[in-house]
C-alpha cells in the first residue's frame, strides 16, 4: 500500500461541513491503494465549531492518526463572548458590538492567514517526523483553515515533496474577508501567502469551476492544468440504512441544515412561504432549521406571524442530520447573497441530492449550484428578484403533494457525486504526480 500524508486541522471528533470532505477521502483512500497518515490537532486543544463523536466510527482501520499540540491565544475570544469556539468568519455575529469589532481587527492583522496559525509549526514538525520515518513522498494539505497550507509550503521547501493543496473555499476572496479590517501590510502578507501556495503546490484541488478561475488569476505562474476540480459530494453509506418511504406524509416539512447568516438573505423565501401558508390553512406546513440560523432571521419569521410553523433544532450529529433530510418533504438551499456567489457549491447540496427530496434553492439562477440541481432534475433555483416565480412554484409543489403525499425525486444522476468516485479521482491525481 502506498503511503500518503494528510494535514488537516479539522478531524473527528470535530464535526460540521469542514470535516466531511477530508474524512471521506481518507475513508476511501485505502480501497484505492493508499495508506493515510493524518496529522491533525489535539482534540482537547482544538477550536472546533461543532463536536460530532459519531464521525470517529468512519475513520478506516488502515489510517494512522497523529495529534499535535497547538498554540491559539485567539481562542480566548470564545471564552470572552461566551461561545465554545470561533465560528468561521463570525458568520452568525449580526450587528457586532465593540468587542466583536476589536476581535475581528486583531484576528485580521495579527493572525495571518487565520486564527489557527499557531498550529503551523506543530503540524510541520510532526509531518517532518513522519516523512523521515515512513519515507513518505506525497502530502495533501486541506483548508480552511488556510494556515494548513503554510505547513505544506514549508514541507515542499524542505523536502521537495509531492504536494497537493486542497482548497475548499476562497482565501482572500471569501465573502466575509473585509470584516477583518486588514491593514495594508496584513492584506499584502495574506495575499503573498496565498500566491506562494498556489504557485508551489504540484496540484491544486478545489470544488468548483468558479473557484478554479479565481485561483488561476492570482499569478501568471499558475498553470490552469494543475488546478483540478473535485466537487463536494455525498457518501452513499450514509444513506444505505435509510428507508426511502413512498408513504404519504401528514405534514409538509421544509428543512434547512447548517448555518444561515444574515448575508444569505432568504427574505424572498419567507415572503413566499407566508403566502403559501395563508392559501393553505388546512395543511400543517413546517419550516425546520437544523443547525445555527441567525437570531435576526428567526425574529423576522416570528414577526411575520409564522412562529407556529417554525421549528429550530440545534446542531446535531451528521448521522442525525441525514435522518432529518430523509423525513422532510422538500429541502431549502440558500446561497449567500455575496460577491462571487455564482461559484458557491456548498457541500450540503450533494447530501440533499442523495436524499431524493425536491430542492428549492434561493440564489443565482446561472450559478453552479443551480446547474447541478438542474442537471440532476432535483428541483429549481430562484433569484432574489423572482418572488412571484418562487411563489407559483411552491404552490405547484403543494398541489402535487396533496395528490401524492410526497415529492420524492426518481432520478439517480446524482450518483456521479459519490465520495467513493471522487476519491478515485483524487487517487488518479496522486498517482499522476508521483
C-alpha positions as CSV (number, residue, x, y, z in Angstrom):
1,X,0.0,0.0,0.0
2,X,1.4,3.4,-1.0
3,X,1.8,5.9,1.8
4,X,0.1,9.4,1.8
5,X,0.5,12.1,4.4
6,X,-2.6,14.3,5.1
7,X,-2.6,17.5,7.1
8,X,-6.0,18.7,8.3
9,X,-6.9,20.9,11.3
10,X,-10.5,19.7,11.2
11,X,-10.9,16.0,12.1
12,X,-13.2,13.9,14.3
13,X,-14.5,14.5,16.9
14,X,-14.7,17.9,15.2
15,X,-17.9,18.0,13.1
16,X,-19.6,20.1,10.6
17,X,-19.0,20.7,6.9
18,X,-15.3,21.3,7.3
19,X,-14.6,17.7,8.3
20,X,-16.7,15.8,5.8
21,X,-14.6,16.2,2.7
22,X,-11.2,15.1,4.0
23,X,-12.7,12.4,6.3
24,X,-14.5,10.8,3.3
25,X,-11.3,11.0,1.2
26,X,-9.4,9.2,4.0
27,X,-12.2,6.7,4.4
28,X,-11.9,5.5,0.7
29,X,-8.2,6.0,0.1
30,X,-7.3,2.5,1.3
31,X,-9.6,0.9,-1.2
32,X,-7.6,2.8,-3.9
33,X,-4.3,1.5,-2.6
34,X,-3.2,4.3,-0.2
35,X,-2.4,4.1,3.5
36,X,-3.3,7.5,5.0
37,X,-1.2,9.1,7.8
38,X,-3.2,12.0,9.2
39,X,-1.6,14.9,11.1
40,X,-4.2,16.9,13.0
41,X,-4.6,18.9,16.2
42,X,-5.2,17.5,19.7
43,X,-8.9,17.5,20.1
44,X,-8.7,18.8,23.7
45,X,-6.9,21.9,22.4
46,X,-8.7,22.5,19.1
47,X,-11.2,25.2,18.4
48,X,-13.9,23.2,16.7
49,X,-17.2,24.9,15.7
50,X,-19.1,21.6,16.2
51,X,-18.4,18.3,18.0
52,X,-19.6,15.1,16.4
53,X,-18.3,12.0,18.1
54,X,-20.2,9.7,15.7
55,X,-17.7,10.6,13.0
56,X,-14.9,8.7,14.7
57,X,-16.5,5.4,13.5
58,X,-15.8,6.4,9.9
59,X,-12.0,6.6,10.3
60,X,-10.7,3.5,8.5
61,X,-8.6,1.0,10.4
62,X,-5.7,1.5,7.9
63,X,-5.4,5.2,8.7
64,X,-2.8,6.3,11.4
65,X,-3.8,9.5,13.2
66,X,-1.3,11.8,14.8
67,X,-2.5,14.6,17.0
68,X,-0.3,17.6,17.9
69,X,-0.2,20.4,20.3
70,X,-1.3,23.9,19.2
71,X,-1.0,27.5,20.4
72,X,-4.2,29.5,19.8
73,X,-4.3,32.6,22.1
74,X,-7.2,33.8,19.9
75,X,-9.2,31.1,21.5
76,X,-9.7,33.5,24.4
77,X,-12.2,35.2,22.1
78,X,-14.5,32.3,22.5
79,X,-14.5,32.5,26.3
80,X,-15.0,36.2,26.4
81,X,-18.0,36.2,24.1
82,X,-19.4,33.0,25.6
83,X,-19.0,30.8,22.6
84,X,-17.4,27.3,22.6
85,X,-15.3,28.0,19.6
86,X,-14.5,30.6,17.0
87,X,-17.1,30.5,14.2
88,X,-15.7,30.6,10.7
89,X,-16.0,34.2,9.5
90,X,-18.1,35.1,12.5
91,X,-21.0,34.1,10.3
92,X,-23.7,34.4,13.0
93,X,-22.5,37.6,14.7
94,X,-25.1,40.1,13.4
95,X,-24.6,43.8,14.3
96,X,-21.2,43.2,16.1
97,X,-20.5,45.2,19.2
98,X,-17.3,46.9,20.2
99,X,-15.7,43.7,21.4
100,X,-16.6,41.8,18.3
101,X,-15.2,44.6,16.1
102,X,-11.9,44.6,18.1
103,X,-11.7,40.9,17.9
104,X,-12.1,40.9,14.1
105,X,-9.4,43.6,13.8
106,X,-7.0,41.6,15.9
107,X,-7.8,38.4,14.0
108,X,-7.3,40.1,10.6
109,X,-4.0,41.9,11.4
110,X,-2.1,39.7,13.9
111,X,-3.3,36.2,13.0
112,X,-2.4,35.8,9.3
113,X,-3.7,33.9,7.5
114,X,-6.1,32.8,10.2
115,X,-6.7,32.3,13.9
116,X,-5.2,28.7,13.8
117,X,-1.8,29.8,12.6
118,X,-0.4,28.8,16.0
119,X,-0.8,25.2,14.8
120,X,1.5,25.5,11.8
121,X,4.9,24.7,13.4
122,X,3.4,21.8,15.4
123,X,1.9,20.3,12.3
124,X,5.1,20.9,10.3
125,X,7.3,19.2,12.9
126,X,5.1,16.1,13.2
127,X,4.9,15.9,9.4
128,X,8.7,16.0,9.2
129,X,9.0,13.2,11.7
130,X,6.6,11.0,9.7
131,X,8.1,11.8,6.3
132,X,11.5,10.8,7.5
133,X,10.4,7.7,9.5
134,X,7.9,6.4,7.0
135,X,9.6,7.5,3.8
136,X,6.5,9.4,2.6
137,X,6.9,11.3,-0.7
138,X,3.4,12.9,-1.1
139,X,1.4,15.2,1.1
140,X,-2.1,16.6,0.9
141,X,-3.0,19.8,2.8
142,X,-6.6,20.8,3.1
143,X,-8.1,24.1,4.1
144,X,-9.6,26.2,5.6
145,X,-8.0,27.0,7.9
146,X,-5.6,28.1,5.2
147,X,-2.7,28.0,7.8
148,X,-2.6,24.3,7.0
149,X,-1.4,25.2,3.5
150,X,1.6,27.0,5.0
151,X,2.7,23.8,6.6
152,X,2.6,22.2,3.1
153,X,4.6,25.1,1.7
154,X,7.3,24.6,4.3
155,X,7.4,20.8,3.6
156,X,7.7,21.5,-0.1
157,X,10.7,23.8,0.5
158,X,12.4,21.4,2.9
159,X,11.9,18.1,1.1
160,X,10.8,18.9,-2.4
161,X,7.9,16.6,-1.6
162,X,4.9,16.0,-4.0
163,X,2.3,18.4,-2.7
164,X,-1.4,18.6,-3.3
165,X,-3.2,21.6,-1.9
166,X,-6.9,21.1,-1.4
167,X,-8.8,24.4,-1.0
168,X,-12.5,24.0,-0.2
169,X,-13.2,27.8,0.0
170,X,-11.7,31.0,-1.4
171,X,-8.8,32.5,0.6
172,X,-8.6,36.3,0.2
173,X,-11.8,36.4,-1.8
174,X,-14.0,34.8,0.8
175,X,-17.2,36.9,1.1
176,X,-16.6,38.0,4.7
177,X,-12.9,38.9,4.2
178,X,-13.5,42.6,4.6
179,X,-15.0,42.1,8.0
180,X,-11.5,41.5,9.4
181,X,-10.4,45.1,8.6
182,X,-6.9,44.2,7.4
183,X,-4.4,47.0,7.4
184,X,-2.4,47.2,4.1
185,X,0.6,45.3,5.4
186,X,-1.6,42.4,6.6
187,X,-3.5,42.1,3.4
188,X,-0.3,42.1,1.4
189,X,1.1,39.4,3.5
190,X,-2.1,37.3,3.3
191,X,-2.1,37.6,-0.5
192,X,1.5,36.7,-0.6
193,X,0.9,33.5,1.3
194,X,-2.0,32.6,-0.9
195,X,0.1,33.2,-4.1
196,X,3.1,31.2,-2.8
197,X,0.8,28.2,-2.0
198,X,-0.8,28.3,-5.4
199,X,2.5,28.7,-7.3
200,X,4.4,26.0,-5.4
201,X,1.8,23.2,-5.0
202,X,2.2,20.5,-7.6
203,X,-1.6,20.2,-7.8
204,X,-4.4,22.4,-6.5
205,X,-7.8,20.8,-5.9
206,X,-10.9,22.9,-5.5
207,X,-14.6,22.4,-5.6
208,X,-16.0,24.4,-8.5
209,X,-15.1,26.0,-11.8
210,X,-15.6,29.5,-10.4
211,X,-13.0,28.8,-7.6
212,X,-10.6,27.4,-10.2
213,X,-11.0,30.6,-12.2
214,X,-10.5,32.7,-9.0
215,X,-7.3,30.9,-8.0
216,X,-5.9,30.9,-11.6
217,X,-6.0,34.7,-11.7
218,X,-3.7,35.0,-8.6
219,X,-0.5,34.6,-10.6
220,X,0.8,34.2,-14.1
221,X,3.0,31.4,-12.9
222,X,-0.1,29.2,-12.2
223,X,-0.8,26.7,-14.9
224,X,-4.5,26.2,-15.1
225,X,-4.0,22.5,-15.9
226,X,-2.6,21.9,-12.4
227,X,-5.9,23.1,-10.9
228,X,-8.3,20.1,-10.6
229,X,-12.0,20.3,-9.8
230,X,-13.2,17.7,-7.4
231,X,-16.6,18.9,-6.1
232,X,-18.0,18.1,-2.7
233,X,-20.2,15.1,-2.6
234,X,-22.2,12.6,-0.5
235,X,-21.3,9.2,1.0
236,X,-23.6,6.5,-0.2
237,X,-23.0,4.6,3.0
238,X,-24.6,7.4,5.0
239,X,-27.9,6.8,3.1
240,X,-27.8,3.0,2.8
241,X,-29.6,2.3,6.0
242,X,-32.3,4.9,5.4
243,X,-35.7,3.7,4.2
244,X,-37.0,6.0,1.5
245,X,-40.7,5.9,2.2
246,X,-43.2,6.4,-0.5
247,X,-46.0,6.7,2.1
248,X,-48.0,9.9,2.2
249,X,-46.8,12.4,4.8
250,X,-49.2,14.2,7.1
251,X,-47.0,17.3,7.4
252,X,-45.4,19.4,4.7
253,X,-41.8,19.8,6.1
254,X,-39.4,22.2,4.6
255,X,-35.9,21.5,6.1
256,X,-32.7,23.5,6.0
257,X,-29.4,22.3,7.6
258,X,-26.4,24.2,8.7
259,X,-25.6,27.9,9.1
260,X,-28.0,30.6,7.9
261,X,-26.4,34.0,8.4
262,X,-27.9,37.4,7.6
263,X,-25.7,37.6,4.5
264,X,-27.7,34.7,3.0
265,X,-30.7,37.0,2.6
266,X,-33.5,34.4,2.5
267,X,-36.3,37.0,2.8
268,X,-37.8,36.2,-0.6
269,X,-38.4,32.7,0.6
270,X,-40.0,33.9,3.9
271,X,-42.4,36.1,1.9
272,X,-43.4,33.3,-0.5
273,X,-43.9,30.9,2.4
274,X,-46.2,33.3,4.2
275,X,-48.4,33.5,1.1
276,X,-48.5,29.7,0.8
277,X,-49.4,29.2,4.4
278,X,-52.3,31.7,4.1
279,X,-53.6,30.0,1.0
280,X,-53.4,26.5,2.6
281,X,-54.7,26.8,6.1
282,X,-55.7,23.2,6.2
283,X,-52.1,22.0,5.7
284,X,-49.6,21.7,8.5
285,X,-46.6,23.4,6.9
286,X,-43.4,23.3,9.0
287,X,-40.2,25.2,8.4
288,X,-37.4,23.2,10.1
289,X,-33.9,24.6,10.7
290,X,-31.3,22.1,11.8
291,X,-28.2,23.9,12.8
292,X,-27.4,27.6,13.6
293,X,-29.7,30.1,11.9
294,X,-29.1,33.8,12.8
295,X,-31.4,35.1,15.6
296,X,-32.2,38.1,13.5
297,X,-33.7,35.9,10.7
298,X,-35.6,33.8,13.2
299,X,-37.1,37.1,14.6
300,X,-38.2,38.1,11.1
301,X,-40.1,34.8,10.8
302,X,-41.8,35.4,14.2
303,X,-42.7,39.0,13.2
304,X,-44.4,37.6,10.1
305,X,-46.6,35.5,12.4
306,X,-45.1,32.2,11.4
307,X,-43.9,31.1,14.8
308,X,-46.3,28.2,14.8
309,X,-44.7,27.0,11.6
310,X,-41.1,27.3,12.8
311,X,-39.0,24.6,14.4
312,X,-35.4,25.2,15.2
313,X,-33.2,22.1,16.1
314,X,-29.7,22.8,17.5
315,X,-26.7,21.3,15.7
316,X,-26.9,17.5,15.7
317,X,-24.6,14.7,14.6
318,X,-24.1,14.2,10.9
319,X,-26.0,10.8,11.2
320,X,-29.0,12.5,12.7
321,X,-28.8,15.4,10.2
322,X,-29.2,12.8,7.4
323,X,-32.2,11.3,9.1
324,X,-33.9,14.7,9.2
325,X,-33.3,15.1,5.5
326,X,-35.0,11.8,4.9
327,X,-38.0,12.9,7.0
328,X,-38.5,16.1,5.0
329,X,-40.9,16.9,2.2
330,X,-38.7,19.4,0.4
331,X,-35.3,20.8,1.2
332,X,-34.3,24.5,1.2
333,X,-30.9,25.6,0.0
334,X,-29.9,29.3,0.3
335,X,-26.7,30.6,-1.4
336,X,-25.2,33.6,0.4
337,X,-26.1,36.9,-1.2
338,X,-22.4,37.9,-1.7
339,X,-19.8,38.7,-4.3
340,X,-18.8,35.6,-6.4
341,X,-22.0,33.8,-5.3
342,X,-22.3,32.0,-8.6
343,X,-19.4,29.8,-7.7
344,X,-20.6,28.7,-4.3
345,X,-21.2,25.0,-4.3
346,X,-21.9,24.1,-0.7
347,X,-21.3,20.5,0.4
348,X,-24.8,20.1,1.8
349,X,-26.2,20.3,-1.8
350,X,-24.9,16.8,-2.6
351,X,-26.4,15.3,0.5
352,X,-29.7,17.0,-0.4
353,X,-29.4,15.3,-3.8
354,X,-28.7,11.9,-2.2
355,X,-31.8,12.2,0.0
356,X,-34.0,12.1,-3.1
357,X,-36.0,15.1,-2.0
358,X,-37.0,18.1,-4.1
359,X,-34.6,21.0,-3.6
360,X,-35.8,24.6,-3.5
361,X,-32.8,26.9,-4.0
362,X,-32.6,30.6,-3.5
363,X,-29.5,32.1,-5.3
364,X,-28.1,33.0,-8.7
365,X,-30.1,31.2,-11.4
366,X,-26.9,30.9,-13.5
367,X,-24.8,29.7,-10.6
368,X,-23.0,26.4,-10.2
369,X,-25.5,25.1,-7.6
370,X,-28.4,25.9,-9.9
371,X,-26.6,24.0,-12.7
372,X,-26.1,20.9,-10.5
373,X,-29.7,20.9,-9.4
374,X,-30.9,21.2,-13.0
375,X,-28.5,18.5,-14.2
376,X,-29.9,16.1,-11.6
377,X,-33.5,17.0,-12.2
378,X,-33.8,17.6,-8.4
379,X,-35.6,20.9,-8.1
380,X,-35.3,24.5,-9.1
381,X,-33.4,27.7,-8.3
382,X,-34.9,31.2,-8.0
383,X,-33.1,34.5,-8.0
384,X,-33.9,37.0,-5.3
385,X,-35.8,39.2,-7.8
386,X,-38.1,36.3,-8.7
387,X,-40.5,36.2,-5.8
388,X,-43.6,35.6,-8.0
389,X,-41.9,32.6,-9.8
390,X,-40.9,31.2,-6.4
391,X,-44.4,31.5,-5.0
392,X,-46.0,29.9,-8.1
393,X,-43.5,27.0,-7.9
394,X,-44.3,26.4,-4.2
395,X,-48.0,26.5,-5.0
396,X,-47.4,23.8,-7.6
397,X,-45.4,21.7,-5.1
398,X,-48.2,21.9,-2.6
399,X,-50.7,20.8,-5.2
400,X,-48.6,17.8,-6.2
401,X,-48.0,16.9,-2.6
402,X,-51.8,17.0,-1.9
403,X,-52.2,14.4,-4.6
404,X,-49.2,12.1,-3.9
405,X,-48.3,12.8,-0.3
406,X,-44.6,13.2,-1.2
407,X,-42.3,14.9,-3.7
408,X,-39.6,12.3,-3.9
409,X,-37.2,12.6,-7.0
410,X,-36.7,9.4,-9.1
411,X,-33.6,10.5,-11.0
412,X,-30.2,8.9,-9.9
413,X,-27.9,11.2,-11.9
414,X,-26.7,12.5,-8.5
415,X,-24.7,9.2,-8.0
416,X,-21.8,10.7,-10.1
417,X,-21.1,12.9,-7.0
418,X,-20.4,10.0,-4.6
419,X,-17.4,10.3,-2.2
420,X,-16.2,6.9,-3.4
421,X,-15.9,8.0,-7.0
422,X,-14.4,11.4,-6.0
423,X,-11.7,9.6,-4.0
424,X,-10.9,7.5,-7.1
425,X,-10.3,10.8,-8.9
426,X,-8.1,12.1,-6.1
427,X,-6.1,8.8,-6.3
428,X,-5.6,9.4,-10.0
429,X,-4.2,12.9,-9.3
430,X,-1.9,11.5,-6.6
431,X,-0.5,8.8,-9.0
432,X,-0.1,11.4,-11.7
433,X,2.4,13.5,-9.7
434,X,4.3,10.6,-8.0
